[in-house]
């Protein structure tokens, strides 16, 4: 007999994919099947790469799976012995149907576990710039839903008590009834001058906060075209917002920035952008692949003791070389006689992750500076020196040309190649056509070329009016040679400086 699997009723939090608990991540990582709702951020699903993912809707006003069908699917999968995650936005029990699903599982004799999630009111308050409780402003909070079970004959809300029983009132799913809800509050004693707010998309870069009063919030929300998901908050605690705001004052808040780096490298830049309030849209335009012929690299790696210096100009080169080093039966000890040069801090850190320390990092992080720094490290007569330069197949020649111009022999070997993705053009055009991005980041000339190829000659014009940010002069030249106008360039070729360049431009534009 097949052993029953367990169903995990799991809260995904209020929106921001980082507001998911450690326990939730662990349960997702071992799931066989995940049944997820509409309000679950897509990035939360990155924690369950091997699971079958099934969208089951559950969003007010939209087509969704019937609850009976969701229950049936949970039971079927658990009886197959699979580990099932029922993934719900916010907390599974707070005005969701998690408790009903738990009742069903208990009746069916199926083991289950509840993993709480951060409830949306807590996120709406923290990210919206106020506190639900405060020593001077309020010591009581009431949560209520404006959408009750259709099986009820009448509402269970006693507005004569609810209107004034607490300092703060949080209303779920009330946007379609906002006007009548505010009227009920005033009819039952709440002053129309009481502060009221609608918080849409709490904790996301698309968050909107509208503050008015009980008497004016409905009209103001209509005029502002406030959408869902949204919470309505009533109470004097909203007066704290001018002092407690932090999220929507971040320097890149609300910016929709395209990250074009390869998939395995996109997360670093995306996280830096998110930490500054931006919405990072990842669309890798290139991929990193092994060289067409690895033999030259293998030959060089077997003879590392013959080289004076090994030059690395990217983390991609570091990863490729160390991977192939293991393939030929060697490890980091093969670098015992050779010194190592890194073009910048990211490449240096990549080396350190593999147990290698860079002997030289130039003051400026670009190829010409690296070549000049290396020339200064070598003796005037460097004919006995030999430099290994593992790089991309179609890499630039500035470094070998400068070194060889000073009589320094250089062996250039392909360590990897960049391939332009041909499957992203439609998605790129759709993002631009629908106005879903306002900035583009380019971190290499390869990415600039891939962007131009994906857009086509006529499509490059779609970038007009957008901010195009380049990581350095070579990337800028590569972009401009393809007709892409660069709006801002990083002061130094690092991710930090690229993000800072975007912030500086935003500050100047705002001023």
C-alpha positions in Angstrom: 0.0 0.0 0.0 1.3 3.4 -0.9 2.2 5.6 2.0 0.2 8.8 2.2 2.0 12.0 1.3 1.6 15.1 3.4 -0.2 18.3 2.3 1.5 21.5 3.4 -0.9 24.5 3.6 1.7 27.2 3.1 1.6 31.0 3.2 3.7 32.7 0.6 3.5 36.1 2.3 2.1 39.4 1.0 3.9 39.9 -2.3 7.6 40.6 -1.9 9.2 37.1 -2.7 11.7 37.6 0.1 9.0 37.8 2.7 8.6 34.0 2.7 9.6 32.0 5.7 12.6 29.7 6.0 10.3 26.8 6.7 8.2 27.6 3.7 11.3 27.5 1.5 12.3 24.1 2.9 8.8 22.7 2.3 8.8 24.0 -1.3 12.3 22.6 -2.0 11.0 19.0 -1.3 7.6 19.3 -2.9 6.4 17.0 -5.6 3.5 19.1 -6.7 2.6 22.7 -5.9 -1.0 24.1 -6.2 -0.6 27.9 -6.2 -2.9 30.9 -6.1 -2.9 34.0 -8.3 -1.4 36.3 -5.7 1.7 34.2 -5.2 4.8 36.0 -6.6 6.3 34.0 -9.5 9.8 34.1 -7.8 8.5 32.1 -4.8 8.1 29.2 -7.3 11.9 29.3 -7.9 12.2 27.4 -4.6 10.6 24.3 -6.0 12.4 23.8 -9.4 11.7 20.0 -9.5 8.0 20.2 -8.6 5.0 20.0 -10.8 3.4 23.5 -10.6 -0.4 23.8 -11.0 -2.1 27.2 -11.1 -5.4 27.1 -9.3 -6.6 30.7 -9.5 -8.3 31.9 -6.4 -8.5 35.6 -7.0 -11.7 37.6 -6.5 -13.6 38.5 -9.6 -11.6 36.2 -11.9 -12.0 32.7 -13.2 -10.5 30.1 -10.8 -10.6 26.5 -9.9 -13.7 25.5 -7.9 -12.7 24.7 -4.3 -14.0 21.2 -4.6 -11.6 20.6 -7.5 -8.7 21.9 -5.4 -9.6 19.7 -2.5 -9.9 16.7 -4.9 -6.5 17.3 -6.4 -4.8 17.6 -3.0 -6.3 14.3 -1.9 -5.4 12.5 -5.2 -1.8 13.6 -5.1 -1.4 12.8 -1.4 -2.8 9.3 -1.9 -0.2 8.8 -4.6 2.4 9.3 -1.9 3.4 12.7 -3.2 4.4 15.7 -1.0 1.9 18.4 -1.8 2.2 22.2 -1.2 -0.9 24.2 -1.3 0.6 27.6 -1.8 -1.5 30.6 -0.8 -0.9 34.3 -0.8 -0.4 36.0 2.6 -1.3 33.6 5.4 -3.3 30.4 4.6 -5.8 30.9 7.3 -6.4 34.7 7.4 -9.5 35.3 5.2 -8.4 32.5 2.9 -9.9 29.1 2.7 -7.0 27.3 4.3 -9.0 26.3 7.3 -11.6 24.7 5.1 -8.9 22.9 3.2 -7.5 21.6 6.5 -10.9 20.5 7.6 -11.3 18.5 4.4 -7.9 16.9 4.8 -8.6 15.9 8.4 -11.9 14.4 7.3 -10.1 12.4 4.5 -7.5 11.2 6.9 -4.7 12.9 5.0 -1.8 14.3 7.1 -1.2 18.0 6.8 0.9 20.8 8.1 0.2 24.5 8.2 3.1 26.9 7.5 2.0 30.5 8.4 2.8 33.4 6.1 3.3 37.1 6.8 -0.2 38.5 6.6 -0.9 41.3 4.1 -2.0 43.9 6.8 1.5 43.7 8.4 3.2 44.2 5.1 0.8 47.0 4.1 1.6 48.8 7.3 5.3 48.3 7.3 5.8 49.1 3.6 3.0 51.7 3.4 4.6 53.8 6.1 2.5 53.4 9.2 2.0 51.1 12.2 -1.2 49.2 13.0 -0.6 49.9 16.7 1.1 52.8 18.5 1.3 53.8 22.1 -0.3 57.2 21.4 -2.3 56.4 18.2 -3.9 53.1 18.8 -3.9 49.9 20.9 -6.5 47.9 19.1 -7.0 46.6 15.5 -9.9 44.8 13.8 -9.5 42.8 10.6 -12.7 42.1 8.6 -13.5 41.0 5.1 -16.0 42.7 2.8 -16.5 39.4 0.9 -18.3 36.8 3.0 -19.5 33.3 2.1 -22.4 33.4 -0.4 -24.0 30.6 1.7 -24.7 33.1 4.5 -28.3 34.5 4.6 -27.0 37.8 5.8 -23.8 39.5 6.8 -22.3 38.6 10.1 -20.9 42.0 10.6 -22.4 44.1 13.3 -21.5 47.6 12.1 -22.9 49.3 15.1 -20.1 47.7 17.0 -17.4 47.5 14.3 -17.5 51.1 13.3 -16.1 52.4 16.6 -14.9 49.4 18.6 -11.2 49.7 17.7 -8.6 52.4 17.0 -7.7 50.8 13.6 -9.8 48.9 11.1 -8.4 46.8 8.2 -10.8 45.8 5.5 -9.9 43.0 3.1 -11.4 42.7 -0.4 -13.4 45.9 0.0 -12.6 47.8 -3.2 -15.8 47.0 -5.0 -17.8 48.2 -2.0 -15.6 51.0 -0.7 -18.2 53.7 -0.9 -20.9 51.8 0.9 -18.4 50.5 3.5 -17.4 54.0 4.4 -21.0 55.1 4.6 -21.7 52.2 7.0 -18.8 53.4 9.2 -20.1 57.0 9.3 -23.7 55.9 9.8 -22.6 54.0 12.9 -20.5 56.6 14.6 -17.0 56.8 12.9 -16.2 60.4 12.0 -15.9 61.1 8.3 -12.7 63.0 9.1 -11.0 59.9 10.3 -7.9 59.1 8.2 -8.4 56.3 5.7 -6.1 54.7 3.1 -6.1 52.2 0.3 -2.8 50.3 -0.1 -2.5 48.4 -3.5 0.2 45.8 -4.2 1.7 46.1 -0.7 5.4 45.3 -0.5 5.9 45.3 -4.3 7.6 48.0 -6.5 4.1 48.6 -8.0 2.8 49.6 -4.5 0.4 52.6 -4.4 -0.7 54.3 -1.2 -3.6 56.7 -1.2 -4.4 58.5 2.0 -7.6 60.5 2.5 -10.5 60.4 5.0 -13.4 58.1 5.6 -15.6 60.6 3.9 -13.4 61.1 0.8 -11.5 57.9 0.2 -14.0 56.2 -2.1 -14.1 59.1 -4.5 -10.4 59.6 -4.3 -9.7 55.9 -5.0 -12.0 56.0 -8.1 -10.3 59.1 -9.4 -6.9 57.5 -8.9 -8.0 54.2 -10.5 -6.8 52.2 -7.5 -6.9 48.5 -8.3 -6.6 45.2 -6.6 -5.2 43.5 -4.6 -5.7 46.2 -2.0 -6.4 46.7 1.6 -8.4 49.6 3.2 -7.1 50.9 6.5 -9.0 53.3 8.8 -7.6 55.0 11.8 -5.4 57.8 13.2 -2.4 55.5 13.0 -2.2 56.7 9.3 -1.0 60.1 10.6 2.3 58.4 11.2 3.0 57.9 7.5 5.0 61.2 7.0 7.4 59.9 9.6 7.5 56.2 8.9 7.7 56.0 5.1 10.7 54.2 3.8 9.7 51.9 0.9 8.2 54.3 -1.6 11.1 56.8 -0.9 13.8 54.4 -2.1 15.8 55.9 -4.9 14.6 53.6 -7.7 11.1 52.9 -6.3 8.7 51.9 -9.0 11.3 51.8 -11.8 10.9 48.8 -14.1 14.4 47.9 -15.1 15.3 45.2 -17.6 18.2 43.0 -16.6 19.8 41.4 -19.7 22.5 39.4 -18.1 22.8 35.6 -18.5 20.4 33.7 -16.3 23.0 32.4 -13.9 24.3 35.9 -13.3 21.2 38.0 -13.3 20.3 37.6 -9.6 23.1 39.8 -8.3 22.1 42.9 -10.3 18.4 42.2 -9.8 18.8 42.0 -6.1 20.7 45.3 -6.0 17.9 47.0 -8.0 15.2 45.5 -5.8 17.0 46.7 -2.6 16.6 50.2 -4.0 12.9 49.8 -4.8 13.0 48.9 -8.4 11.1 46.1 -10.2 13.8 44.0 -11.9 12.6 42.3 -15.0 14.9 39.5 -15.9 15.3 38.7 -19.6 18.6 37.1 -20.4 19.7 38.0 -23.9 22.8 35.8 -24.0 23.8 32.5 -22.5 27.3 31.2 -21.6 28.4 28.0 -23.3 31.6 25.9 -23.5 34.0 26.7 -26.4 33.3 25.0 -29.7 36.7 23.2 -29.3 38.0 22.8 -25.7 41.3 21.3 -26.8 43.4 24.5 -26.8 42.2 25.4 -23.3 42.9 21.8 -22.0 46.4 22.0 -23.5 47.1 25.3 -21.8 45.8 24.1 -18.4 48.0 21.1 -18.5 51.0 23.4 -18.9 50.1 26.1 -16.4 53.5 25.8 -14.8 55.0 27.4 -17.9 53.1 30.6 -17.5 54.2 33.7 -15.6 50.7 35.2 -15.5 47.1 34.1 -16.1 44.8 36.9 -16.9 41.0 36.8 -16.1 38.7 39.5 -17.4 35.4 38.1 -16.1 33.8 35.7 -13.7 32.7 33.7 -16.7 36.3 33.1 -17.6 37.1 32.0 -14.0 34.2 29.6 -13.9 35.0 28.1 -17.3 38.7 27.7 -16.5 38.2 26.1 -13.1 35.6 23.8 -14.5 37.9 22.6 -17.3 40.8 22.4 -14.9 38.9 19.7 -13.0 38.0 18.0 -16.3 41.7 17.5 -17.1 42.4 16.1 -13.6 43.9 19.2 -12.0 42.9 21.6 -9.3 43.9 25.1 -8.0 47.3 23.7 -7.1 48.1 23.9 -10.8 48.4 27.7 -10.4 51.3 27.3 -7.9 53.9 28.9 -10.3 51.7 31.4 -12.1 50.5 34.7 -10.8 46.9 35.6 -11.3 45.5 38.9 -12.5 41.8 39.9 -12.2 40.2 42.8 -14.1 38.1 44.0 -11.2 36.5 43.1 -7.8 33.8 40.7 -9.1 36.4 38.7 -11.0 38.6 38.8 -7.9 35.8 37.5 -5.7 35.1 34.8 -8.2 38.7 33.6 -8.0 38.6 33.6 -4.2 35.5 31.4 -4.3 37.6 28.9 -6.1 40.5 29.2 -3.7 42.7 31.5 -5.8 43.9 35.0 -4.7 44.5 37.6 -7.4 48.0 38.9 -7.3 47.0 42.0 -9.3 43.8 44.0 -9.7 44.1 47.3 -11.7 42.9 50.6 -10.2 40.5 51.0 -13.0 38.4 48.0 -14.0 38.8 47.7 -17.8 41.0 45.8 -20.2 43.4 48.7 -21.1 44.1 49.4 -17.4 44.7 45.7 -16.8 47.2 45.5 -19.6 49.0 48.6 -18.5 49.1 47.4 -14.9 50.5 44.0 -16.0 53.2 45.7 -18.1 54.4 47.6 -15.1 54.6 44.4 -13.0 56.8 42.7 -15.6 60.5 43.6 -16.0 61.7 45.8 -18.9 62.9 42.7 -20.7 59.9 40.4 -20.4 60.8 38.1 -23.3 61.0 35.2 -20.9 57.6 35.9 -19.5 54.5 34.2 -20.9 50.9 35.2 -20.3 47.8 33.0 -20.6 44.7 34.8 -21.5 41.6 32.6 -21.3 38.6 34.6 -22.7 35.4 34.4 -24.7 35.7 33.0 -28.2 34.9 36.3 -29.8 36.6 38.5 -27.3 38.4 41.8 -27.7 42.1 42.0 -28.6 43.2 45.1 -26.5 45.0 43.1 -23.9 47.0 40.7 -26.1 47.8 43.6 -28.5 49.1 45.8 -25.8 51.2 43.1 -24.1 52.7 41.8 -27.4 53.5 45.4 -28.3 55.8 45.4 -25.3 57.4 42.1 -26.3 55.3 40.0 -23.9 54.2 36.6 -25.5 50.5 35.9 -24.9 48.6 32.7 -25.5 44.9 33.6 -26.2 42.7 30.5 -25.7 38.9 30.4 -25.9 37.5 29.4 -22.5 33.8 30.0 -23.2 31.5 31.6 -25.8 28.5 33.8 -25.5 25.5 32.8 -27.5 22.7 35.1 -28.4 19.3 33.8 -27.4 16.9 33.6 -30.2 13.9 32.7 -28.1 13.4 36.1 -26.4 12.6 38.5 -29.2 8.9 38.2 -28.9 8.9 38.7 -25.1 11.2 41.7 -25.5 9.0 43.4 -28.0 5.9 42.6 -25.9 7.6 44.3 -22.8 8.4 47.4 -24.9 5.1 47.5 -26.7 3.1 47.4 -23.4 5.3 49.9 -21.6 6.3 47.3 -19.0 9.9 48.6 -18.7 11.4 52.1 -18.5 15.1 51.3 -18.2 17.5 48.8 -19.7 20.8 47.7 -18.2 23.7 46.5 -20.4 26.7 44.8 -18.7 28.6 43.8 -21.8 29.0 44.6 -25.5 27.7 41.1 -26.1 24.4 42.0 -24.4 24.2 45.2 -26.4 24.6 43.3 -29.7 22.1 40.7 -28.5 19.6 43.5 -27.7 20.0 45.1 -31.1 19.7 41.7 -32.8 16.5 40.8 -30.8 14.9 44.2 -31.7 16.0 44.3 -35.3 16.9 47.5 -37.2 13.4 49.0 -36.9 12.8 47.8 -33.4 15.8 49.7 -31.8 13.6 52.8 -32.1 11.4 51.3 -29.4 14.2 52.2 -26.9 13.6 55.9 -27.5 12.5 57.6 -24.3 13.8 54.7 -22.1 16.9 54.9 -19.9 19.7 52.7 -21.2 22.4 52.2 -18.6 25.9 50.9 -19.6 28.4 49.4 -17.3 31.4 50.9 -19.0 33.0 52.5 -22.1 33.4 49.3 -24.2 29.7 48.4 -23.6 28.7 51.9 -24.5 30.7 51.8 -27.7 29.2 48.4 -28.6 25.7 49.7 -28.0 26.1 52.9 -29.9 27.7 51.1 -32.8 24.3 49.3 -33.1 22.2 52.5 -32.9 21.4 52.2 -29.2 21.6 55.5 -27.4 23.2 55.2 -24.0 21.6 57.4 -21.3 24.1 56.9 -18.5 27.4 55.1 -18.0 28.8 53.7 -14.8 31.7 55.6 -13.4 33.6 52.3 -13.0 32.8 49.0 -14.5 31.0 47.4 -11.5 27.5 46.5 -10.7 27.5 49.0 -7.7 28.5 51.8 -10.0 25.9 50.8 -12.6 23.2 51.0 -10.0 24.5 54.2 -8.7 24.5 55.7 -12.2 20.8 54.9 -12.4 20.2 56.5 -9.1 22.1 59.6 -10.0 20.1 59.9 -13.2 16.8 59.4 -11.4 17.8 62.1 -8.9 18.7 64.6 -11.6 15.5 63.8 -13.5 13.4 64.2 -10.3 15.1 67.6 -9.5 
